[in-house]
Amino acid sequence: MKNDWGEFQGRVYLALIKPGNLQVNLPERNVLLDKSKRSVEAVPDYNALVCLKKLD
């Protein structure tokens, strides 16, 4: 998975979540989040667009 802020490689497990969504656990997901988008309390904006590709 990749976006403008970083890249993450990991295993995919299928789960029942809303179509079009992807769940990534902490702290691995941090590379995909825009560091400039934080709340006053320093909480990241967890809305990120990523490109998901299958590796050979």
mmCIF file of the N, C-alpha and C atoms, coordinates in Angstrom:
data_MODEL
# 
_entry.id   MODEL 
# 
loop_
_atom_site.group_PDB 
_atom_site.id 
_atom_site.type_symbol 
_atom_site.label_atom_id 
_atom_site.label_alt_id 
_atom_site.label_comp_id 
_atom_site.label_asym_id 
_atom_site.label_entity_id 
_atom_site.label_seq_id 
_atom_site.pdbx_PDB_ins_code 
_atom_site.Cartn_x 
_atom_site.Cartn_y 
_atom_site.Cartn_z 
_atom_site.occupancy 
_atom_site.B_iso_or_equiv 
_atom_site.pdbx_formal_charge 
_atom_site.auth_seq_id 
_atom_site.auth_comp_id 
_atom_site.auth_asym_id 
_atom_site.auth_atom_id 
_atom_site.pdbx_PDB_model_num 
ATOM 1   N N  . MET A 1 1  ? 0.847   -1.150  0.000  1.00 0.00 ? 1  MET A N  1 
ATOM 2   C CA . MET A 1 1  ? 0.000   0.000   0.000  1.00 0.00 ? 1  MET A CA 1 
ATOM 3   C C  . MET A 1 1  ? 0.895   1.215   0.000  1.00 0.00 ? 1  MET A C  1 
ATOM 4   N N  . LYS A 1 2  ? 0.463   2.228   -0.737 1.00 0.00 ? 2  LYS A N  1 
ATOM 5   C CA . LYS A 1 2  ? 1.325   3.380   -0.959 1.00 0.00 ? 2  LYS A CA 1 
ATOM 6   C C  . LYS A 1 2  ? 0.482   4.631   -1.159 1.00 0.00 ? 2  LYS A C  1 
ATOM 7   N N  . ASN A 1 3  ? 1.026   5.764   -0.713 1.00 0.00 ? 3  ASN A N  1 
ATOM 8   C CA . ASN A 1 3  ? 0.416   7.053   -1.010 1.00 0.00 ? 3  ASN A CA 1 
ATOM 9   C C  . ASN A 1 3  ? 1.511   8.110   -1.058 1.00 0.00 ? 3  ASN A C  1 
ATOM 10  N N  . ASP A 1 4  ? 1.141   9.382   -1.067 1.00 0.00 ? 4  ASP A N  1 
ATOM 11  C CA . ASP A 1 4  ? 2.121   10.463  -1.185 1.00 0.00 ? 4  ASP A CA 1 
ATOM 12  C C  . ASP A 1 4  ? 3.049   10.569  0.020  1.00 0.00 ? 4  ASP A C  1 
ATOM 13  N N  . TRP A 1 5  ? 2.696   10.002  1.157  1.00 0.00 ? 5  TRP A N  1 
ATOM 14  C CA . TRP A 1 5  ? 3.484   10.144  2.385  1.00 0.00 ? 5  TRP A CA 1 
ATOM 15  C C  . TRP A 1 5  ? 4.354   8.945   2.697  1.00 0.00 ? 5  TRP A C  1 
ATOM 16  N N  . GLY A 1 6  ? 4.060   7.791   2.129  1.00 0.00 ? 6  GLY A N  1 
ATOM 17  C CA . GLY A 1 6  ? 4.885   6.634   2.437  1.00 0.00 ? 6  GLY A CA 1 
ATOM 18  C C  . GLY A 1 6  ? 4.371   5.360   1.805  1.00 0.00 ? 6  GLY A C  1 
ATOM 19  N N  . GLU A 1 7  ? 5.026   4.273   2.195  1.00 0.00 ? 7  GLU A N  1 
ATOM 20  C CA . GLU A 1 7  ? 4.684   2.960   1.663  1.00 0.00 ? 7  GLU A CA 1 
ATOM 21  C C  . GLU A 1 7  ? 4.725   1.942   2.788  1.00 0.00 ? 7  GLU A C  1 
ATOM 22  N N  . PHE A 1 8  ? 3.791   1.006   2.769  1.00 0.00 ? 8  PHE A N  1 
ATOM 23  C CA . PHE A 1 8  ? 3.714   -0.058  3.770  1.00 0.00 ? 8  PHE A CA 1 
ATOM 24  C C  . PHE A 1 8  ? 3.518   -1.384  3.054  1.00 0.00 ? 8  PHE A C  1 
ATOM 25  N N  . GLN A 1 9  ? 4.309   -2.382  3.435  1.00 0.00 ? 9  GLN A N  1 
ATOM 26  C CA . GLN A 1 9  ? 4.141   -3.726  2.900  1.00 0.00 ? 9  GLN A CA 1 
ATOM 27  C C  . GLN A 1 9  ? 3.780   -4.640  4.064  1.00 0.00 ? 9  GLN A C  1 
ATOM 28  N N  . GLY A 1 10 ? 2.760   -5.446  3.875  1.00 0.00 ? 10 GLY A N  1 
ATOM 29  C CA . GLY A 1 10 ? 2.323   -6.356  4.930  1.00 0.00 ? 10 GLY A CA 1 
ATOM 30  C C  . GLY A 1 10 ? 1.369   -7.398  4.386  1.00 0.00 ? 10 GLY A C  1 
ATOM 31  N N  . ARG A 1 11 ? 0.860   -8.212  5.249  1.00 0.00 ? 11 ARG A N  1 
ATOM 32  C CA . ARG A 1 11 ? -0.082  -9.263  4.874  1.00 0.00 ? 11 ARG A CA 1 
ATOM 33  C C  . ARG A 1 11 ? -1.508  -8.733  4.929  1.00 0.00 ? 11 ARG A C  1 
ATOM 34  N N  . VAL A 1 12 ? -2.343  -9.268  4.072  1.00 0.00 ? 12 VAL A N  1 
ATOM 35  C CA . VAL A 1 12 ? -3.748  -8.883  4.015  1.00 0.00 ? 12 VAL A CA 1 
ATOM 36  C C  . VAL A 1 12 ? -4.591  -10.007 4.601  1.00 0.00 ? 12 VAL A C  1 
ATOM 37  N N  . TYR A 1 13 ? -5.504  -9.645  5.465  1.00 0.00 ? 13 TYR A N  1 
ATOM 38  C CA . TYR A 1 13 ? -6.488  -10.568 6.023  1.00 0.00 ? 13 TYR A CA 1 
ATOM 39  C C  . TYR A 1 13 ? -7.861  -9.993  5.720  1.00 0.00 ? 13 TYR A C  1 
ATOM 40  N N  . LEU A 1 14 ? -8.735  -10.791 5.179  1.00 0.00 ? 14 LEU A N  1 
ATOM 41  C CA . LEU A 1 14 ? -10.077 -10.319 4.846  1.00 0.00 ? 14 LEU A CA 1 
ATOM 42  C C  . LEU A 1 14 ? -10.931 -10.246 6.096  1.00 0.00 ? 14 LEU A C  1 
ATOM 43  N N  . ALA A 1 15 ? -11.730 -9.202  6.183  1.00 0.00 ? 15 ALA A N  1 
ATOM 44  C CA . ALA A 1 15 ? -12.612 -8.996  7.329  1.00 0.00 ? 15 ALA A CA 1 
ATOM 45  C C  . ALA A 1 15 ? -13.880 -8.313  6.838  1.00 0.00 ? 15 ALA A C  1 
ATOM 46  N N  . LEU A 1 16 ? -14.921 -8.404  7.620  1.00 0.00 ? 16 LEU A N  1 
ATOM 47  C CA . LEU A 1 16 ? -16.191 -7.769  7.285  1.00 0.00 ? 16 LEU A CA 1 
ATOM 48  C C  . LEU A 1 16 ? -16.167 -6.304  7.719  1.00 0.00 ? 16 LEU A C  1 
ATOM 49  N N  . ILE A 1 17 ? -15.741 -5.435  6.805  1.00 0.00 ? 17 ILE A N  1 
ATOM 50  C CA . ILE A 1 17 ? -15.798 -3.994  7.034  1.00 0.00 ? 17 ILE A CA 1 
ATOM 51  C C  . ILE A 1 17 ? -16.440 -3.365  5.800  1.00 0.00 ? 17 ILE A C  1 
ATOM 52  N N  . LYS A 1 18 ? -16.806 -2.127  5.910  1.00 0.00 ? 18 LYS A N  1 
ATOM 53  C CA . LYS A 1 18 ? -17.492 -1.435  4.825  1.00 0.00 ? 18 LYS A CA 1 
ATOM 54  C C  . LYS A 1 18 ? -16.631 -1.439  3.551  1.00 0.00 ? 18 LYS A C  1 
ATOM 55  N N  . PRO A 1 19 ? -17.216 -1.790  2.406  1.00 0.00 ? 19 PRO A N  1 
ATOM 56  C CA . PRO A 1 19 ? -16.459 -1.786  1.145  1.00 0.00 ? 19 PRO A CA 1 
ATOM 57  C C  . PRO A 1 19 ? -15.789 -0.439  0.891  1.00 0.00 ? 19 PRO A C  1 
ATOM 58  N N  . GLY A 1 20 ? -14.571 -0.481  0.371  1.00 0.00 ? 20 GLY A N  1 
ATOM 59  C CA . GLY A 1 20 ? -13.816 0.732   0.100  1.00 0.00 ? 20 GLY A CA 1 
ATOM 60  C C  . GLY A 1 20 ? -12.957 1.182   1.264  1.00 0.00 ? 20 GLY A C  1 
ATOM 61  N N  . ASN A 1 21 ? -13.012 0.434   2.371  1.00 0.00 ? 21 ASN A N  1 
ATOM 62  C CA . ASN A 1 21 ? -12.220 0.768   3.549  1.00 0.00 ? 21 ASN A CA 1 
ATOM 63  C C  . ASN A 1 21 ? -11.097 -0.241  3.727  1.00 0.00 ? 21 ASN A C  1 
ATOM 64  N N  . LEU A 1 22 ? -10.062 0.195   4.427  1.00 0.00 ? 22 LEU A N  1 
ATOM 65  C CA . LEU A 1 22 ? -8.905  -0.630  4.712  1.00 0.00 ? 22 LEU A CA 1 
ATOM 66  C C  . LEU A 1 22 ? -8.477  -0.332  6.133  1.00 0.00 ? 22 LEU A C  1 
ATOM 67  N N  . GLN A 1 23 ? -8.240  -1.342  6.931  1.00 0.00 ? 23 GLN A N  1 
ATOM 68  C CA . GLN A 1 23 ? -7.804  -1.146  8.313  1.00 0.00 ? 23 GLN A CA 1 
ATOM 69  C C  . GLN A 1 23 ? -6.351  -1.561  8.428  1.00 0.00 ? 23 GLN A C  1 
ATOM 70  N N  . VAL A 1 24 ? -5.528  -0.677  8.977  1.00 0.00 ? 24 VAL A N  1 
ATOM 71  C CA . VAL A 1 24 ? -4.118  -0.956  9.213  1.00 0.00 ? 24 VAL A CA 1 
ATOM 72  C C  . VAL A 1 24 ? -3.854  -0.633  10.679 1.00 0.00 ? 24 VAL A C  1 
ATOM 73  N N  . ASN A 1 25 ? -3.136  -1.497  11.359 1.00 0.00 ? 25 ASN A N  1 
ATOM 74  C CA . ASN A 1 25 ? -2.889  -1.323  12.796 1.00 0.00 ? 25 ASN A CA 1 
ATOM 75  C C  . ASN A 1 25 ? -1.725  -0.371  13.075 1.00 0.00 ? 25 ASN A C  1 
ATOM 76  N N  . LEU A 1 26 ? -1.682  0.088   14.325 1.00 0.00 ? 26 LEU A N  1 
ATOM 77  C CA . LEU A 1 26 ? -0.583  0.928   14.810 1.00 0.00 ? 26 LEU A CA 1 
ATOM 78  C C  . LEU A 1 26 ? 0.650   0.079   15.036 1.00 0.00 ? 26 LEU A C  1 
ATOM 79  N N  . PRO A 1 27 ? 1.827   0.569   15.000 1.00 0.00 ? 27 PRO A N  1 
ATOM 80  C CA . PRO A 1 27 ? 2.237   1.870   14.481 1.00 0.00 ? 27 PRO A CA 1 
ATOM 81  C C  . PRO A 1 27 ? 2.493   1.832   12.972 1.00 0.00 ? 27 PRO A C  1 
ATOM 82  N N  . GLU A 1 28 ? 2.234   0.684   12.356 1.00 0.00 ? 28 GLU A N  1 
ATOM 83  C CA . GLU A 1 28 ? 2.552   0.499   10.947 1.00 0.00 ? 28 GLU A CA 1 
ATOM 84  C C  . GLU A 1 28 ? 1.890   1.524   10.036 1.00 0.00 ? 28 GLU A C  1 
ATOM 85  N N  . ARG A 1 29 ? 0.669   1.931   10.358 1.00 0.00 ? 29 ARG A N  1 
ATOM 86  C CA . ARG A 1 29 ? -0.068  2.855   9.487  1.00 0.00 ? 29 ARG A CA 1 
ATOM 87  C C  . ARG A 1 29 ? 0.496   4.263   9.501  1.00 0.00 ? 29 ARG A C  1 
ATOM 88  N N  . ASN A 1 30 ? 1.304   4.604   10.462 1.00 0.00 ? 30 ASN A N  1 
ATOM 89  C CA . ASN A 1 30 ? 1.778   5.978   10.603 1.00 0.00 ? 30 ASN A CA 1 
ATOM 90  C C  . ASN A 1 30 ? 2.506   6.490   9.367  1.00 0.00 ? 30 ASN A C  1 
ATOM 91  N N  . VAL A 1 31 ? 3.171   5.610   8.606  1.00 0.00 ? 31 VAL A N  1 
ATOM 92  C CA . VAL A 1 31 ? 3.888   6.057   7.411  1.00 0.00 ? 31 VAL A CA 1 
ATOM 93  C C  . VAL A 1 31 ? 2.932   6.536   6.326  1.00 0.00 ? 31 VAL A C  1 
ATOM 94  N N  . LEU A 1 32 ? 1.649   6.225   6.435  1.00 0.00 ? 32 LEU A N  1 
ATOM 95  C CA . LEU A 1 32 ? 0.654   6.584   5.427  1.00 0.00 ? 32 LEU A CA 1 
ATOM 96  C C  . LEU A 1 32 ? -0.123  7.849   5.775  1.00 0.00 ? 32 LEU A C  1 
ATOM 97  N N  . LEU A 1 33 ? 0.159   8.454   6.923  1.00 0.00 ? 33 LEU A N  1 
ATOM 98  C CA . LEU A 1 33 ? -0.603  9.615   7.391  1.00 0.00 ? 33 LEU A CA 1 
ATOM 99  C C  . LEU A 1 33 ? 0.168   10.908  7.184  1.00 0.00 ? 33 LEU A C  1 
ATOM 100 N N  . ASP A 1 34 ? -0.541  11.941  6.776  1.00 0.00 ? 34 ASP A N  1 
ATOM 101 C CA . ASP A 1 34 ? 0.027   13.268  6.568  1.00 0.00 ? 34 ASP A CA 1 
ATOM 102 C C  . ASP A 1 34 ? 0.377   13.874  7.926  1.00 0.00 ? 34 ASP A C  1 
ATOM 103 N N  . LYS A 1 35 ? 1.652   14.068  8.180  1.00 0.00 ? 35 LYS A N  1 
ATOM 104 C CA . LYS A 1 35 ? 2.103   14.580  9.479  1.00 0.00 ? 35 LYS A CA 1 
ATOM 105 C C  . LYS A 1 35 ? 1.671   16.027  9.730  1.00 0.00 ? 35 LYS A C  1 
ATOM 106 N N  . SER A 1 36 ? 1.308   16.752  8.672  1.00 0.00 ? 36 SER A N  1 
ATOM 107 C CA . SER A 1 36 ? 0.884   18.148  8.851  1.00 0.00 ? 36 SER A CA 1 
ATOM 108 C C  . SER A 1 36 ? -0.591  18.257  9.249  1.00 0.00 ? 36 SER A C  1 
ATOM 109 N N  . LYS A 1 37 ? -1.342  17.186  9.164  1.00 0.00 ? 37 LYS A N  1 
ATOM 110 C CA . LYS A 1 37 ? -2.766  17.216  9.520  1.00 0.00 ? 37 LYS A CA 1 
ATOM 111 C C  . LYS A 1 37 ? -2.962  16.575  10.893 1.00 0.00 ? 37 LYS A C  1 
ATOM 112 N N  . ARG A 1 38 ? -2.897  17.399  11.916 1.00 0.00 ? 38 ARG A N  1 
ATOM 113 C CA . ARG A 1 38 ? -3.078  16.969  13.309 1.00 0.00 ? 38 ARG A CA 1 
ATOM 114 C C  . ARG A 1 38 ? -4.056  17.899  13.998 1.00 0.00 ? 38 ARG A C  1 
ATOM 115 N N  . SER A 1 39 ? -4.777  17.355  14.966 1.00 0.00 ? 39 SER A N  1 
ATOM 116 C CA . SER A 1 39 ? -5.674  18.191  15.761 1.00 0.00 ? 39 SER A CA 1 
ATOM 117 C C  . SER A 1 39 ? -4.856  18.980  16.778 1.00 0.00 ? 39 SER A C  1 
ATOM 118 N N  . VAL A 1 40 ? -5.515  19.826  17.519 1.00 0.00 ? 40 VAL A N  1 
ATOM 119 C CA . VAL A 1 40 ? -4.845  20.597  18.573 1.00 0.00 ? 40 VAL A CA 1 
ATOM 120 C C  . VAL A 1 40 ? -4.186  19.656  19.582 1.00 0.00 ? 40 VAL A C  1 
ATOM 121 N N  . GLU A 1 41 ? -4.794  18.491  19.794 1.00 0.00 ? 41 GLU A N  1 
ATOM 122 C CA . GLU A 1 41 ? -4.267  17.516  20.748 1.00 0.00 ? 41 GLU A CA 1 
ATOM 123 C C  . GLU A 1 41 ? -3.231  16.593  20.100 1.00 0.00 ? 41 GLU A C  1 
ATOM 124 N N  . ALA A 1 42 ? -2.822  16.875  18.862 1.00 0.00 ? 42 ALA A N  1 
ATOM 125 C CA . ALA A 1 42 ? -1.826  16.104  18.101 1.00 0.00 ? 42 ALA A CA 1 
ATOM 126 C C  . ALA A 1 42 ? -2.346  14.747  17.622 1.00 0.00 ? 42 ALA A C  1 
ATOM 127 N N  . VAL A 1 43 ? -3.660  14.593  17.528 1.00 0.00 ? 43 VAL A N  1 
ATOM 128 C CA . VAL A 1 43 ? -4.245  13.355  17.009 1.00 0.00 ? 43 VAL A CA 1 
ATOM 129 C C  . VAL A 1 43 ? -4.230  13.425  15.483 1.00 0.00 ? 43 VAL A C  1 
ATOM 130 N N  . PRO A 1 44 ? -3.696  12.386  14.802 1.00 0.00 ? 44 PRO A N  1 
ATOM 131 C CA . PRO A 1 44 ? -3.635  12.424  13.346 1.00 0.00 ? 44 PRO A CA 1 
ATOM 132 C C  . PRO A 1 44 ? -5.003  12.322  12.691 1.00 0.00 ? 44 PRO A C  1 
ATOM 133 N N  . ASP A 1 45 ? -5.081  12.819  11.466 1.00 0.00 ? 45 ASP A N  1 
ATOM 134 C CA . ASP A 1 45 ? -6.262  12.627  10.631 1.00 0.00 ? 45 ASP A CA 1 
ATOM 135 C C  . ASP A 1 45 ? -6.120  11.247  10.001 1.00 0.00 ? 45 ASP A C  1 
ATOM 136 N N  . TYR A 1 46 ? -6.968  10.321  10.392 1.00 0.00 ? 46 TYR A N  1 
ATOM 137 C CA . TYR A 1 46 ? -6.852  8.936   9.940  1.00 0.00 ? 46 TYR A CA 1 
ATOM 138 C C  . TYR A 1 46 ? -7.474  8.697   8.569  1.00 0.00 ? 46 TYR A C  1 
ATOM 139 N N  . ASN A 1 47 ? -7.955  9.741   7.902  1.00 0.00 ? 47 ASN A N  1 
ATOM 140 C CA . ASN A 1 47 ? -8.502  9.605   6.554  1.00 0.00 ? 47 ASN A CA 1 
ATOM 141 C C  . ASN A 1 47 ? -7.362  9.744   5.559  1.00 0.00 ? 47 ASN A C  1 
ATOM 142 N N  . ALA A 1 48 ? -7.030  8.653   4.899  1.00 0.00 ? 48 ALA A N  1 
ATOM 143 C CA . ALA A 1 48 ? -5.938  8.673   3.928  1.00 0.00 ? 48 ALA A CA 1 
ATOM 144 C C  . ALA A 1 48 ? -6.331  7.839   2.720  1.00 0.00 ? 48 ALA A C  1 
ATOM 145 N N  . LEU A 1 49 ? -5.960  8.315   1.546  1.00 0.00 ? 49 LEU A N  1 
ATOM 146 C CA . LEU A 1 49 ? -6.166  7.537   0.318  1.00 0.00 ? 49 LEU A CA 1 
ATOM 147 C C  . LEU A 1 49 ? -4.889  6.769   0.035  1.00 0.00 ? 49 LEU A C  1 
ATOM 148 N N  . VAL A 1 50 ? -5.031  5.484   -0.273 1.00 0.00 ? 50 VAL A N  1 
ATOM 149 C CA . VAL A 1 50 ? -3.871  4.657   -0.589 1.00 0.00 ? 50 VAL A CA 1 
ATOM 150 C C  . VAL A 1 50 ? -4.142  3.851   -1.848 1.00 0.00 ? 50 VAL A C  1 
ATOM 151 N N  . CYS A 1 51 ? -3.081  3.416   -2.480 1.00 0.00 ? 51 CYS A N  1 
ATOM 152 C CA . CYS A 1 51 ? -3.152  2.508   -3.606 1.00 0.00 ? 51 CYS A CA 1 
ATOM 153 C C  . CYS A 1 51 ? -2.732  1.135   -3.103 1.00 0.00 ? 51 CYS A C  1 
ATOM 154 N N  . LEU A 1 52 ? -3.579  0.153   -3.252 1.00 0.00 ? 52 LEU A N  1 
ATOM 155 C CA . LEU A 1 52 ? -3.303  -1.198  -2.774 1.00 0.00 ? 52 LEU A CA 1 
ATOM 156 C C  . LEU A 1 52 ? -2.973  -2.083  -3.961 1.00 0.00 ? 52 LEU A C  1 
ATOM 157 N N  . LYS A 1 53 ? -1.780  -2.698  -3.930 1.00 0.00 ? 53 LYS A N  1 
ATOM 158 C CA . LYS A 1 53 ? -1.341  -3.554  -5.025 1.00 0.00 ? 53 LYS A CA 1 
ATOM 159 C C  . LYS A 1 53 ? -0.910  -4.916  -4.497 1.00 0.00 ? 53 LYS A C  1 
ATOM 160 N N  . LYS A 1 54 ? -1.222  -5.954  -5.248 1.00 0.00 ? 54 LYS A N  1 
ATOM 161 C CA . LYS A 1 54 ? -0.783  -7.294  -4.910 1.00 0.00 ? 54 LYS A CA 1 
ATOM 162 C C  . LYS A 1 54 ? 0.654   -7.476  -5.375 1.00 0.00 ? 54 LYS A C  1 
ATOM 163 N N  . LEU A 1 55 ? 1.510   -7.956  -4.475 1.00 0.00 ? 55 LEU A N  1 
ATOM 164 C CA . LEU A 1 55 ? 2.903   -8.237  -4.825 1.00 0.00 ? 55 LEU A CA 1 
ATOM 165 C C  . LEU A 1 55 ? 3.026   -9.689  -5.260 1.00 0.00 ? 55 LEU A C  1 
ATOM 166 N N  . ASP A 1 56 ? 3.931   -9.935  -6.153 1.00 0.00 ? 56 ASP A N  1 
ATOM 167 C CA . ASP A 1 56 ? 4.160   -11.329 -6.597 1.00 0.00 ? 56 ASP A CA 1 
ATOM 168 C C  . ASP A 1 56 ? 4.926   -12.128 -5.565 1.00 0.00 ? 56 ASP A C  1 
# 
